[in-house]
Structure formats: structure tokens, C-alpha cells
Amino acid sequence: MADDADRAQELAATLNDTALMAHRRRVIGPAHQWCIDCGGGIPIERQRAAPGAMRCFDCQQAAERRW
């Protein structure tokens, strides 16, 4: 059974994660729905994982190989 310190630590971590996500949305901006390279849709999972992503996963990998 978790004690008060464990619950407090879990709550602090959750609040920290929430604040960090909100900050990223403000700084990076909203995720794009359409890839700037191929014009295809950017899956919602990628939008959530990489806020501000401008490319779909495949186009991002190709762009990184070019760099």
C-alpha cells in the first residue's frame, strides 16, 4: 500500500508532466494535420508524440537521412 509520500510524489510527477505538455503546446505550437513533404495526413499519435511535427513519420525519417 502506498504511503502519503508516494502519493504526493506521483501527484507532483503528474502535475509536472501536465505543465510540461502545456508549455510545449504554447512554445512549439499546434501539430500540423498534413505533411509538408508528401501532403499526406499526419497520424494523431505522431501529433501527440511530437507536437509541432510538420512531416509524417516516413518523410521525417527521409529528411533526417538527408541531413
mmCIF file of the N, C-alpha and C atoms, coordinates in Angstrom:
data_MODEL
# 
_entry.id   MODEL 
# 
loop_
_atom_site.group_PDB 
_atom_site.id 
_atom_site.type_symbol 
_atom_site.label_atom_id 
_atom_site.label_alt_id 
_atom_site.label_comp_id 
_atom_site.label_asym_id 
_atom_site.label_entity_id 
_atom_site.label_seq_id 
_atom_site.pdbx_PDB_ins_code 
_atom_site.Cartn_x 
_atom_site.Cartn_y 
_atom_site.Cartn_z 
_atom_site.occupancy 
_atom_site.B_iso_or_equiv 
_atom_site.pdbx_formal_charge 
_atom_site.auth_seq_id 
_atom_site.auth_comp_id 
_atom_site.auth_asym_id 
_atom_site.auth_atom_id 
_atom_site.pdbx_PDB_model_num 
ATOM 1   N N  . MET A 1 1  ? 0.848  -1.175 0.000   1.00 0.00 ? 1  MET A N  1 
ATOM 2   C CA . MET A 1 1  ? 0.000  0.000  0.000   1.00 0.00 ? 1  MET A CA 1 
ATOM 3   C C  . MET A 1 1  ? 0.898  1.245  0.000   1.00 0.00 ? 1  MET A C  1 
ATOM 4   N N  . ALA A 1 2  ? 0.561  2.179  -0.845  1.00 0.00 ? 2  ALA A N  1 
ATOM 5   C CA . ALA A 1 2  ? 1.373  3.390  -0.967  1.00 0.00 ? 2  ALA A CA 1 
ATOM 6   C C  . ALA A 1 2  ? 1.124  4.319  0.217   1.00 0.00 ? 2  ALA A C  1 
ATOM 7   N N  . ASP A 1 3  ? 2.204  4.913  0.672   1.00 0.00 ? 3  ASP A N  1 
ATOM 8   C CA . ASP A 1 3  ? 2.041  5.862  1.764   1.00 0.00 ? 3  ASP A CA 1 
ATOM 9   C C  . ASP A 1 3  ? 1.848  7.276  1.194   1.00 0.00 ? 3  ASP A C  1 
ATOM 10  N N  . ASP A 1 4  ? 1.663  8.233  2.076   1.00 0.00 ? 4  ASP A N  1 
ATOM 11  C CA . ASP A 1 4  ? 1.391  9.605  1.657   1.00 0.00 ? 4  ASP A CA 1 
ATOM 12  C C  . ASP A 1 4  ? 2.518  10.192 0.809   1.00 0.00 ? 4  ASP A C  1 
ATOM 13  N N  . ALA A 1 5  ? 3.754  9.871  1.134   1.00 0.00 ? 5  ALA A N  1 
ATOM 14  C CA . ALA A 1 5  ? 4.887  10.399 0.371   1.00 0.00 ? 5  ALA A CA 1 
ATOM 15  C C  . ALA A 1 5  ? 4.872  9.869  -1.060  1.00 0.00 ? 5  ALA A C  1 
ATOM 16  N N  . ASP A 1 6  ? 4.542  8.594  -1.248  1.00 0.00 ? 6  ASP A N  1 
ATOM 17  C CA . ASP A 1 6  ? 4.465  8.020  -2.583  1.00 0.00 ? 6  ASP A CA 1 
ATOM 18  C C  . ASP A 1 6  ? 3.361  8.680  -3.401  1.00 0.00 ? 6  ASP A C  1 
ATOM 19  N N  . ARG A 1 7  ? 2.205  8.868  -2.780  1.00 0.00 ? 7  ARG A N  1 
ATOM 20  C CA . ARG A 1 7  ? 1.087  9.511  -3.478  1.00 0.00 ? 7  ARG A CA 1 
ATOM 21  C C  . ARG A 1 7  ? 1.418  10.961 -3.823  1.00 0.00 ? 7  ARG A C  1 
ATOM 22  N N  . ALA A 1 8  ? 2.087  11.649 -2.927  1.00 0.00 ? 8  ALA A N  1 
ATOM 23  C CA . ALA A 1 8  ? 2.482  13.039 -3.188  1.00 0.00 ? 8  ALA A CA 1 
ATOM 24  C C  . ALA A 1 8  ? 3.473  13.103 -4.343  1.00 0.00 ? 8  ALA A C  1 
ATOM 25  N N  . GLN A 1 9  ? 4.395  12.158 -4.381  1.00 0.00 ? 9  GLN A N  1 
ATOM 26  C CA . GLN A 1 9  ? 5.383  12.123 -5.457  1.00 0.00 ? 9  GLN A CA 1 
ATOM 27  C C  . GLN A 1 9  ? 4.704  11.830 -6.802  1.00 0.00 ? 9  GLN A C  1 
ATOM 28  N N  . GLU A 1 10 ? 3.763  10.914 -6.828  1.00 0.00 ? 10 GLU A N  1 
ATOM 29  C CA . GLU A 1 10 ? 3.028  10.610 -8.052  1.00 0.00 ? 10 GLU A CA 1 
ATOM 30  C C  . GLU A 1 10 ? 2.223  11.812 -8.522  1.00 0.00 ? 10 GLU A C  1 
ATOM 31  N N  . LEU A 1 11 ? 1.589  12.505 -7.608  1.00 0.00 ? 11 LEU A N  1 
ATOM 32  C CA . LEU A 1 11 ? 0.814  13.687 -7.956  1.00 0.00 ? 11 LEU A CA 1 
ATOM 33  C C  . LEU A 1 11 ? 1.726  14.782 -8.508  1.00 0.00 ? 11 LEU A C  1 
ATOM 34  N N  . ALA A 1 12 ? 2.868  14.989 -7.883  1.00 0.00 ? 12 ALA A N  1 
ATOM 35  C CA . ALA A 1 12 ? 3.816  16.002 -8.351  1.00 0.00 ? 12 ALA A CA 1 
ATOM 36  C C  . ALA A 1 12 ? 4.305  15.668 -9.757  1.00 0.00 ? 12 ALA A C  1 
ATOM 37  N N  . ALA A 1 13 ? 4.579  14.398 -10.018 1.00 0.00 ? 13 ALA A N  1 
ATOM 38  C CA . ALA A 1 13 ? 5.034  13.985 -11.350 1.00 0.00 ? 13 ALA A CA 1 
ATOM 39  C C  . ALA A 1 13 ? 3.941  14.212 -12.391 1.00 0.00 ? 13 ALA A C  1 
ATOM 40  N N  . THR A 1 14 ? 2.707  13.901 -12.046 1.00 0.00 ? 14 THR A N  1 
ATOM 41  C CA . THR A 1 14 ? 1.588  14.116 -12.964 1.00 0.00 ? 14 THR A CA 1 
ATOM 42  C C  . THR A 1 14 ? 1.402  15.594 -13.262 1.00 0.00 ? 14 THR A C  1 
ATOM 43  N N  . LEU A 1 15 ? 1.442  16.427 -12.235 1.00 0.00 ? 15 LEU A N  1 
ATOM 44  C CA . LEU A 1 15 ? 1.295  17.873 -12.434 1.00 0.00 ? 15 LEU A CA 1 
ATOM 45  C C  . LEU A 1 15 ? 2.445  18.434 -13.264 1.00 0.00 ? 15 LEU A C  1 
ATOM 46  N N  . ASN A 1 16 ? 3.638  17.937 -13.030 1.00 0.00 ? 16 ASN A N  1 
ATOM 47  C CA . ASN A 1 16 ? 4.800  18.375 -13.795 1.00 0.00 ? 16 ASN A CA 1 
ATOM 48  C C  . ASN A 1 16 ? 4.644  17.995 -15.270 1.00 0.00 ? 16 ASN A C  1 
ATOM 49  N N  . ASP A 1 17 ? 4.218  16.763 -15.541 1.00 0.00 ? 17 ASP A N  1 
ATOM 50  C CA . ASP A 1 17 ? 4.005  16.322 -16.922 1.00 0.00 ? 17 ASP A CA 1 
ATOM 51  C C  . ASP A 1 17 ? 2.946  17.165 -17.613 1.00 0.00 ? 17 ASP A C  1 
ATOM 52  N N  . THR A 1 18 ? 1.868  17.469 -16.901 1.00 0.00 ? 18 THR A N  1 
ATOM 53  C CA . THR A 1 18 ? 0.789  18.288 -17.467 1.00 0.00 ? 18 THR A CA 1 
ATOM 54  C C  . THR A 1 18 ? 1.293  19.688 -17.784 1.00 0.00 ? 18 THR A C  1 
ATOM 55  N N  . ALA A 1 19 ? 2.051  20.278 -16.889 1.00 0.00 ? 19 ALA A N  1 
ATOM 56  C CA . ALA A 1 19 ? 2.587  21.618 -17.123 1.00 0.00 ? 19 ALA A CA 1 
ATOM 57  C C  . ALA A 1 19 ? 3.570  21.625 -18.286 1.00 0.00 ? 19 ALA A C  1 
ATOM 58  N N  . LEU A 1 20 ? 4.377  20.583 -18.393 1.00 0.00 ? 20 LEU A N  1 
ATOM 59  C CA . LEU A 1 20 ? 5.344  20.497 -19.485 1.00 0.00 ? 20 LEU A CA 1 
ATOM 60  C C  . LEU A 1 20 ? 4.637  20.377 -20.829 1.00 0.00 ? 20 LEU A C  1 
ATOM 61  N N  . MET A 1 21 ? 3.606  19.564 -20.901 1.00 0.00 ? 21 MET A N  1 
ATOM 62  C CA . MET A 1 21 ? 2.843  19.425 -22.148 1.00 0.00 ? 21 MET A CA 1 
ATOM 63  C C  . MET A 1 21 ? 2.202  20.750 -22.544 1.00 0.00 ? 21 MET A C  1 
ATOM 64  N N  . ALA A 1 22 ? 1.633  21.467 -21.582 1.00 0.00 ? 22 ALA A N  1 
ATOM 65  C CA . ALA A 1 22 ? 1.016  22.763 -21.874 1.00 0.00 ? 22 ALA A CA 1 
ATOM 66  C C  . ALA A 1 22 ? 2.067  23.748 -22.377 1.00 0.00 ? 22 ALA A C  1 
ATOM 67  N N  . HIS A 1 23 ? 3.236  23.739 -21.767 1.00 0.00 ? 23 HIS A N  1 
ATOM 68  C CA . HIS A 1 23 ? 4.316  24.626 -22.196 1.00 0.00 ? 23 HIS A CA 1 
ATOM 69  C C  . HIS A 1 23 ? 4.750  24.297 -23.629 1.00 0.00 ? 23 HIS A C  1 
ATOM 70  N N  . ARG A 1 24 ? 4.905  23.022 -23.932 1.00 0.00 ? 24 ARG A N  1 
ATOM 71  C CA . ARG A 1 24 ? 5.301  22.627 -25.292 1.00 0.00 ? 24 ARG A CA 1 
ATOM 72  C C  . ARG A 1 24 ? 4.281  23.083 -26.316 1.00 0.00 ? 24 ARG A C  1 
ATOM 73  N N  . ARG A 1 25 ? 3.016  22.975 -25.986 1.00 0.00 ? 25 ARG A N  1 
ATOM 74  C CA . ARG A 1 25 ? 1.978  23.411 -26.934 1.00 0.00 ? 25 ARG A CA 1 
ATOM 75  C C  . ARG A 1 25 ? 2.070  24.908 -27.190 1.00 0.00 ? 25 ARG A C  1 
ATOM 76  N N  . ARG A 1 26 ? 2.374  25.679 -26.154 1.00 0.00 ? 26 ARG A N  1 
ATOM 77  C CA . ARG A 1 26 ? 2.498  27.136 -26.331 1.00 0.00 ? 26 ARG A CA 1 
ATOM 78  C C  . ARG A 1 26 ? 3.744  27.496 -27.122 1.00 0.00 ? 26 ARG A C  1 
ATOM 79  N N  . VAL A 1 27 ? 4.861  26.850 -26.821 1.00 0.00 ? 27 VAL A N  1 
ATOM 80  C CA . VAL A 1 27 ? 6.136  27.195 -27.452 1.00 0.00 ? 27 VAL A CA 1 
ATOM 81  C C  . VAL A 1 27 ? 6.231  26.636 -28.867 1.00 0.00 ? 27 VAL A C  1 
ATOM 82  N N  . ILE A 1 28 ? 5.897  25.379 -29.042 1.00 0.00 ? 28 ILE A N  1 
ATOM 83  C CA . ILE A 1 28 ? 6.055  24.717 -30.328 1.00 0.00 ? 28 ILE A CA 1 
ATOM 84  C C  . ILE A 1 28 ? 4.886  25.017 -31.250 1.00 0.00 ? 28 ILE A C  1 
ATOM 85  N N  . GLY A 1 29 ? 3.732  25.185 -30.687 1.00 0.00 ? 29 GLY A N  1 
ATOM 86  C CA . GLY A 1 29 ? 2.550  25.455 -31.485 1.00 0.00 ? 29 GLY A CA 1 
ATOM 87  C C  . GLY A 1 29 ? 1.770  24.178 -31.747 1.00 0.00 ? 29 GLY A C  1 
ATOM 88  N N  . PRO A 1 30 ? 0.652  24.321 -32.374 1.00 0.00 ? 30 PRO A N  1 
ATOM 89  C CA . PRO A 1 30 ? -0.190 23.154 -32.616 1.00 0.00 ? 30 PRO A CA 1 
ATOM 90  C C  . PRO A 1 30 ? 0.440  22.224 -33.644 1.00 0.00 ? 30 PRO A C  1 
ATOM 91  N N  . ALA A 1 31 ? 0.102  20.979 -33.557 1.00 0.00 ? 31 ALA A N  1 
ATOM 92  C CA . ALA A 1 31 ? 0.584  19.995 -34.530 1.00 0.00 ? 31 ALA A CA 1 
ATOM 93  C C  . ALA A 1 31 ? -0.099 20.242 -35.869 1.00 0.00 ? 31 ALA A C  1 
ATOM 94  N N  . HIS A 1 32 ? 0.603  19.905 -36.910 1.00 0.00 ? 32 HIS A N  1 
ATOM 95  C CA . HIS A 1 32 ? 0.042  20.022 -38.255 1.00 0.00 ? 32 HIS A CA 1 
ATOM 96  C C  . HIS A 1 32 ? -0.728 18.752 -38.582 1.00 0.00 ? 32 HIS A C  1 
ATOM 97  N N  . GLN A 1 33 ? -1.729 18.882 -39.430 1.00 0.00 ? 33 GLN A N  1 
ATOM 98  C CA . GLN A 1 33 ? -2.517 17.722 -39.821 1.00 0.00 ? 33 GLN A CA 1 
ATOM 99  C C  . GLN A 1 33 ? -1.995 17.101 -41.105 1.00 0.00 ? 33 GLN A C  1 
ATOM 100 N N  . TRP A 1 34 ? -1.284 17.886 -41.920 1.00 0.00 ? 34 TRP A N  1 
ATOM 101 C CA . TRP A 1 34 ? -0.841 17.418 -43.224 1.00 0.00 ? 34 TRP A CA 1 
ATOM 102 C C  . TRP A 1 34 ? 0.670  17.569 -43.344 1.00 0.00 ? 34 TRP A C  1 
ATOM 103 N N  . CYS A 1 35 ? 1.327  16.557 -43.886 1.00 0.00 ? 35 CYS A N  1 
ATOM 104 C CA . CYS A 1 35 ? 2.770  16.540 -44.062 1.00 0.00 ? 35 CYS A CA 1 
ATOM 105 C C  . CYS A 1 35 ? 3.180  17.595 -45.091 1.00 0.00 ? 35 CYS A C  1 
ATOM 106 N N  . ILE A 1 36 ? 4.228  18.370 -44.786 1.00 0.00 ? 36 ILE A N  1 
ATOM 107 C CA . ILE A 1 36 ? 4.675  19.417 -45.705 1.00 0.00 ? 36 ILE A CA 1 
ATOM 108 C C  . ILE A 1 36 ? 5.421  18.847 -46.906 1.00 0.00 ? 36 ILE A C  1 
ATOM 109 N N  . ASP A 1 37 ? 5.851  17.587 -46.829 1.00 0.00 ? 37 ASP A N  1 
ATOM 110 C CA . ASP A 1 37 ? 6.572  16.983 -47.946 1.00 0.00 ? 37 ASP A CA 1 
ATOM 111 C C  . ASP A 1 37 ? 5.646  16.213 -48.883 1.00 0.00 ? 37 ASP A C  1 
ATOM 112 N N  . CYS A 1 38 ? 4.904  15.259 -48.351 1.00 0.00 ? 38 CYS A N  1 
ATOM 113 C CA . CYS A 1 38 ? 4.076  14.401 -49.216 1.00 0.00 ? 38 CYS A CA 1 
ATOM 114 C C  . CYS A 1 38 ? 2.615  14.825 -49.276 1.00 0.00 ? 38 CYS A C  1 
ATOM 115 N N  . GLY A 1 39 ? 2.185  15.674 -48.352 1.00 0.00 ? 39 GLY A N  1 
ATOM 116 C CA . GLY A 1 39 ? 0.800  16.115 -48.335 1.00 0.00 ? 39 GLY A CA 1 
ATOM 117 C C  . GLY A 1 39 ? -0.144 15.133 -47.670 1.00 0.00 ? 39 GLY A C  1 
ATOM 118 N N  . GLY A 1 40 ? 0.379  13.998 -47.236 1.00 0.00 ? 40 GLY A N  1 
ATOM 119 C CA . GLY A 1 40 ? -0.454 13.009 -46.556 1.00 0.00 ? 40 GLY A CA 1 
ATOM 120 C C  . GLY A 1 40 ? -0.766 13.440 -45.134 1.00 0.00 ? 40 GLY A C  1 
ATOM 121 N N  . GLY A 1 41 ? -1.705 12.761 -44.546 1.00 0.00 ? 41 GLY A N  1 
ATOM 122 C CA . GLY A 1 41 ? -2.093 13.080 -43.177 1.00 0.00 ? 41 GLY A CA 1 
ATOM 123 C C  . GLY A 1 41 ? -1.030 12.657 -42.170 1.00 0.00 ? 41 GLY A C  1 
ATOM 124 N N  . ILE A 1 42 ? -0.913 13.421 -41.111 1.00 0.00 ? 42 ILE A N  1 
ATOM 125 C CA . ILE A 1 42 ? -0.028 13.064 -40.008 1.00 0.00 ? 42 ILE A CA 1 
ATOM 126 C C  . ILE A 1 42 ? -0.900 12.403 -38.948 1.00 0.00 ? 42 ILE A C  1 
ATOM 127 N N  . PRO A 1 43 ? -0.613 11.126 -38.633 1.00 0.00 ? 43 PRO A N  1 
ATOM 128 C CA . PRO A 1 43 ? -1.452 10.411 -37.668 1.00 0.00 ? 43 PRO A CA 1 
ATOM 129 C C  . PRO A 1 43 ? -1.518 11.138 -36.323 1.00 0.00 ? 43 PRO A C  1 
ATOM 130 N N  . ILE A 1 44 ? -2.646 11.043 -35.671 1.00 0.00 ? 44 ILE A N  1 
ATOM 131 C CA . ILE A 1 44 ? -2.868 11.713 -34.393 1.00 0.00 ? 44 ILE A CA 1 
ATOM 132 C C  . ILE A 1 44 ? -1.845 11.269 -33.356 1.00 0.00 ? 44 ILE A C  1 
ATOM 133 N N  . GLU A 1 45 ? -1.407 10.010 -33.438 1.00 0.00 ? 45 GLU A N  1 
ATOM 134 C CA . GLU A 1 45 ? -0.403 9.524  -32.496 1.00 0.00 ? 45 GLU A CA 1 
ATOM 135 C C  . GLU A 1 45 ? 0.898  10.313 -32.641 1.00 0.00 ? 45 GLU A C  1 
ATOM 136 N N  . ARG A 1 46 ? 1.284  10.608 -33.881 1.00 0.00 ? 46 ARG A N  1 
ATOM 137 C CA . ARG A 1 46 ? 2.509  11.387 -34.111 1.00 0.00 ? 46 ARG A CA 1 
ATOM 138 C C  . ARG A 1 46 ? 2.293  12.823 -33.651 1.00 0.00 ? 46 ARG A C  1 
ATOM 139 N N  . GLN A 1 47 ? 1.128  13.381 -33.894 1.00 0.00 ? 47 GLN A N  1 
ATOM 140 C CA . GLN A 1 47 ? 0.846  14.746 -33.452 1.00 0.00 ? 47 GLN A CA 1 
ATOM 141 C C  . GLN A 1 47 ? 0.968  14.853 -31.941 1.00 0.00 ? 47 GLN A C  1 
ATOM 142 N N  . ARG A 1 48 ? 0.507  13.837 -31.236 1.00 0.00 ? 48 ARG A N  1 
ATOM 143 C CA . ARG A 1 48 ? 0.586  13.847 -29.769 1.00 0.00 ? 48 ARG A CA 1 
ATOM 144 C C  . ARG A 1 48 ? 2.015  13.625 -29.284 1.00 0.00 ? 48 ARG A C  1 
ATOM 145 N N  . ALA A 1 49 ? 2.723  12.722 -29.961 1.00 0.00 ? 49 ALA A N  1 
ATOM 146 C CA . ALA A 1 49 ? 4.082  12.388 -29.531 1.00 0.00 ? 49 ALA A CA 1 
ATOM 147 C C  . ALA A 1 49 ? 5.077  13.498 -29.863 1.00 0.00 ? 49 ALA A C  1 
ATOM 148 N N  . ALA A 1 50 ? 4.824  14.198 -30.968 1.00 0.00 ? 50 ALA A N  1 
ATOM 149 C CA . ALA A 1 50 ? 5.751  15.242 -31.405 1.00 0.00 ? 50 ALA A CA 1 
ATOM 150 C C  . ALA A 1 50 ? 4.962  16.498 -31.766 1.00 0.00 ? 50 ALA A C  1 
ATOM 151 N N  . PRO A 1 51 ? 4.497  17.235 -30.748 1.00 0.00 ? 51 PRO A N  1 
ATOM 152 C CA . PRO A 1 51 ? 3.744  18.461 -31.045 1.00 0.00 ? 51 PRO A CA 1 
ATOM 153 C C  . PRO A 1 51 ? 4.568  19.384 -31.941 1.00 0.00 ? 51 PRO A C  1 
ATOM 154 N N  . GLY A 1 52 ? 3.935  19.917 -32.946 1.00 0.00 ? 52 GLY A N  1 
ATOM 155 C CA . GLY A 1 52 ? 4.631  20.796 -33.884 1.00 0.00 ? 52 GLY A CA 1 
ATOM 156 C C  . GLY A 1 52 ? 5.238  20.050 -35.056 1.00 0.00 ? 52 GLY A C  1 
ATOM 157 N N  . ALA A 1 53 ? 5.093  18.721 -35.098 1.00 0.00 ? 53 ALA A N  1 
ATOM 158 C CA . ALA A 1 53 ? 5.644  17.942 -36.208 1.00 0.00 ? 53 ALA A CA 1 
ATOM 159 C C  . ALA A 1 53 ? 5.038  18.435 -37.521 1.00 0.00 ? 53 ALA A C  1 
ATOM 160 N N  . MET A 1 54 ? 5.906  18.626 -38.503 1.00 0.00 ? 54 MET A N  1 
ATOM 161 C CA . MET A 1 54 ? 5.451  19.132 -39.799 1.00 0.00 ? 54 MET A CA 1 
ATOM 162 C C  . MET A 1 54 ? 5.490  18.060 -40.881 1.00 0.00 ? 54 MET A C  1 
ATOM 163 N N  . ARG A 1 55 ? 6.059  16.893 -40.541 1.00 0.00 ? 55 ARG A N  1 
ATOM 164 C CA . ARG A 1 55 ? 6.172  15.798 -41.502 1.00 0.00 ? 55 ARG A CA 1 
ATOM 165 C C  . ARG A 1 55 ? 5.595  14.520 -40.909 1.00 0.00 ? 55 ARG A C  1 
ATOM 166 N N  . CYS A 1 56 ? 5.099  13.642 -41.795 1.00 0.00 ? 56 CYS A N  1 
ATOM 167 C CA . CYS A 1 56 ? 4.698  12.318 -41.346 1.00 0.00 ? 56 CYS A CA 1 
ATOM 168 C C  . CYS A 1 56 ? 5.969  11.562 -40.963 1.00 0.00 ? 56 CYS A C  1 
ATOM 169 N N  . PHE A 1 57 ? 5.806  10.424 -40.345 1.00 0.00 ? 57 PHE A N  1 
ATOM 170 C CA . PHE A 1 57 ? 6.956  9.662  -39.847 1.00 0.00 ? 57 PHE A CA 1 
ATOM 171 C C  . PHE A 1 57 ? 7.912  9.300  -40.973 1.00 0.00 ? 57 PHE A C  1 
ATOM 172 N N  . ASP A 1 58 ? 7.385  8.783  -42.084 1.00 0.00 ? 58 ASP A N  1 
ATOM 173 C CA . ASP A 1 58 ? 8.245  8.350  -43.192 1.00 0.00 ? 58 ASP A CA 1 
ATOM 174 C C  . ASP A 1 58 ? 9.023  9.528  -43.782 1.00 0.00 ? 58 ASP A C  1 
ATOM 175 N N  . CYS A 1 59 ? 8.366  10.654 -43.999 1.00 0.00 ? 59 CYS A N  1 
ATOM 176 C CA . CYS A 1 59 ? 9.045  11.826 -44.553 1.00 0.00 ? 59 CYS A CA 1 
ATOM 177 C C  . CYS A 1 59 ? 10.058 12.392 -43.571 1.00 0.00 ? 59 CYS A C  1 
ATOM 178 N N  . GLN A 1 60 ? 9.767  12.316 -42.277 1.00 0.00 ? 60 GLN A N  1 
ATOM 179 C CA . GLN A 1 60 ? 10.723 12.787 -41.275 1.00 0.00 ? 60 GLN A CA 1 
ATOM 180 C C  . GLN A 1 60 ? 11.976 11.926 -41.295 1.00 0.00 ? 60 GLN A C  1 
ATOM 181 N N  . GLN A 1 61 ? 11.804 10.609 -41.408 1.00 0.00 ? 61 GLN A N  1 
ATOM 182 C CA . GLN A 1 61 ? 12.968 9.729  -41.477 1.00 0.00 ? 61 GLN A CA 1 
ATOM 183 C C  . GLN A 1 61 ? 13.791 10.030 -42.721 1.00 0.00 ? 61 GLN A C  1 
ATOM 184 N N  . ALA A 1 62 ? 13.135 10.242 -43.853 1.00 0.00 ? 62 ALA A N  1 
ATOM 185 C CA . ALA A 1 62 ? 13.849 10.555 -45.086 1.00 0.00 ? 62 ALA A CA 1 
ATOM 186 C C  . ALA A 1 62 ? 14.601 11.878 -44.950 1.00 0.00 ? 62 ALA A C  1 
ATOM 187 N N  . ALA A 1 63 ? 13.988 12.874 -44.323 1.00 0.00 ? 63 ALA A N  1 
ATOM 188 C CA . ALA A 1 63 ? 14.625 14.175 -44.140 1.00 0.00 ? 63 ALA A CA 1 
ATOM 189 C C  . ALA A 1 63 ? 15.845 14.043 -43.233 1.00 0.00 ? 63 ALA A C  1 
ATOM 190 N N  . GLU A 1 64 ? 15.749 13.223 -42.203 1.00 0.00 ? 64 GLU A N  1 
ATOM 191 C CA . GLU A 1 64 ? 16.875 13.030 -41.291 1.00 0.00 ? 64 GLU A CA 1 
ATOM 192 C C  . GLU A 1 64 ? 18.032 12.306 -41.973 1.00 0.00 ? 64 GLU A C  1 
ATOM 193 N N  . ARG A 1 65 ? 17.729 11.413 -42.898 1.00 0.00 ? 65 ARG A N  1 
ATOM 194 C CA . ARG A 1 65 ? 18.800 10.727 -43.643 1.00 0.00 ? 65 ARG A CA 1 
ATOM 195 C C  . ARG A 1 65 ? 19.519 11.713 -44.563 1.00 0.00 ? 65 ARG A C  1 
ATOM 196 N N  . ARG A 1 66 ? 18.801 12.702 -45.079 1.00 0.00 ? 66 ARG A N  1 
ATOM 197 C CA . ARG A 1 66 ? 19.415 13.693 -45.971 1.00 0.00 ? 66 ARG A CA 1 
ATOM 198 C C  . ARG A 1 66 ? 20.348 14.622 -45.213 1.00 0.00 ? 66 ARG A C  1 
ATOM 199 N N  . TRP A 1 67 ? 20.093 14.836 -43.934 1.00 0.00 ? 67 TRP A N  1 
ATOM 200 C CA . TRP A 1 67 ? 20.907 15.767 -43.147 1.00 0.00 ? 67 TRP A CA 1 
ATOM 201 C C  . TRP A 1 67 ? 22.178 15.142 -42.864 1.00 0.00 ? 67 TRP A C  1 
# 
